Amino acid sequence: MRAYRLLAAKSTLAARVDLIHGDPSGKLGTTLKDEILTKIDKWQESPPVKRPKPLPVPDSDPKKKKRGGRRLRKMKEKYTMADKRKLSKANRMQFGIAEESCL
């Protein structure tokens, strides 16, 4: 569709110039044709490869204090370890080590 629109626009320009006998040598028509062909060739090229951008450096300065407040406390409370989880973490078995039971 882009090529059709481009071709229609340029041919309209060429027809207007031809109507008023603006370019008897025909140089404008060849330049418009070359312009159309270069644009179509450019559209058919594959897009350049996008390089992955590195992550920005975190701005966690020890000098800079974070602001507190109700919102921050709620967030910390949401992500803290629950009591049940603490207990289950303490009672875990390690892989590949024999457990001594005293029954």
C-alpha positions as CSV (number, residue, x, y, z in Angstrom):
1,M,0.0,0.0,0.0
2,R,2.9,2.4,0.8
3,A,4.3,1.8,-2.7
4,Y,1.0,2.4,-4.4
5,R,0.5,5.7,-2.5
6,L,4.0,6.8,-3.3
7,L,3.7,5.9,-7.0
8,A,0.3,7.7,-7.2
9,A,1.7,10.8,-5.6
10,K,4.8,11.0,-7.8
11,S,2.9,10.2,-11.0
12,T,0.4,13.0,-10.1
13,L,3.4,15.4,-9.8
14,A,4.8,14.3,-13.1
15,A,1.4,14.6,-14.8
16,R,1.0,18.2,-13.5
17,V,4.5,19.1,-14.7
18,D,3.8,17.5,-18.1
19,L,0.5,19.4,-18.4
20,I,2.1,22.8,-18.1
21,H,5.1,21.8,-20.2
22,G,7.4,22.6,-17.3
23,D,10.2,20.1,-18.1
24,P,10.7,19.4,-21.8
25,S,13.9,17.5,-21.3
26,G,12.2,14.9,-19.1
27,K,14.8,15.1,-16.3
28,L,12.1,15.5,-13.6
29,G,10.5,12.2,-14.6
30,T,13.7,10.3,-14.3
31,T,14.5,11.8,-10.9
32,L,11.0,10.9,-9.6
33,K,11.5,7.4,-11.0
34,D,14.9,7.0,-9.3
35,E,13.4,8.4,-6.0
36,I,10.5,5.9,-6.1
37,L,12.9,2.9,-6.7
38,T,15.3,3.9,-4.0
39,K,12.5,4.3,-1.5
40,I,11.0,0.9,-2.3
41,D,14.5,-0.7,-2.1
42,K,15.0,0.9,1.3
43,W,11.6,-0.4,2.6
44,Q,12.6,-3.9,1.5
45,E,15.8,-4.0,3.5
46,S,15.7,-5.8,6.9
47,P,15.7,-3.5,9.9
48,P,18.9,-3.1,11.8
49,V,19.6,-5.4,14.7
50,K,18.7,-4.0,18.0
51,R,21.4,-4.4,20.6
52,P,20.4,-5.2,24.2
53,K,20.8,-2.2,26.4
54,P,22.6,-2.8,29.8
55,L,20.7,-2.1,32.9
56,P,21.3,1.2,34.6
57,V,23.4,1.4,37.7
58,P,21.2,1.2,40.8
59,D,21.1,4.4,42.7
60,S,21.3,2.9,46.2
61,D,23.8,5.2,47.9
62,P,24.5,4.4,51.6
63,K,24.5,8.1,52.3
64,K,21.0,8.6,50.9
65,K,18.3,7.7,53.3
66,K,15.1,6.3,52.0
67,R,11.9,8.0,53.0
68,G,9.7,5.9,55.3
69,G,6.0,6.2,56.0
70,R,2.9,4.0,56.0
71,R,3.3,3.0,52.4
72,L,6.9,1.7,52.9
73,R,6.0,-0.1,56.1
74,K,3.1,-1.9,54.4
75,M,5.4,-3.0,51.5
76,K,8.0,-4.3,54.0
77,E,5.3,-6.1,55.9
78,K,4.0,-7.7,52.8
79,Y,7.4,-9.1,51.8
80,T,8.7,-10.1,55.3
81,M,9.0,-13.8,56.2
82,A,6.0,-15.2,58.0
83,D,6.4,-17.1,61.3
84,K,5.3,-20.4,59.8
85,R,7.8,-20.0,57.0
86,K,10.6,-19.3,59.5
87,L,9.8,-22.4,61.4
88,S,9.7,-24.6,58.3
89,K,13.0,-23.1,57.1
90,A,14.6,-24.1,60.4
91,N,13.3,-27.7,60.2
92,R,14.5,-28.5,56.7
93,M,16.7,-31.4,55.9
94,Q,19.9,-31.0,53.9
95,F,20.4,-33.0,50.8
96,G,22.9,-35.8,50.9
97,I,23.6,-35.7,54.7
98,A,22.3,-38.4,57.0
99,E,20.0,-37.2,59.7
100,E,20.5,-38.2,63.2
101,S,17.3,-39.0,65.0
102,C,17.1,-39.5,68.7
103,L,13.9,-41.5,69.1
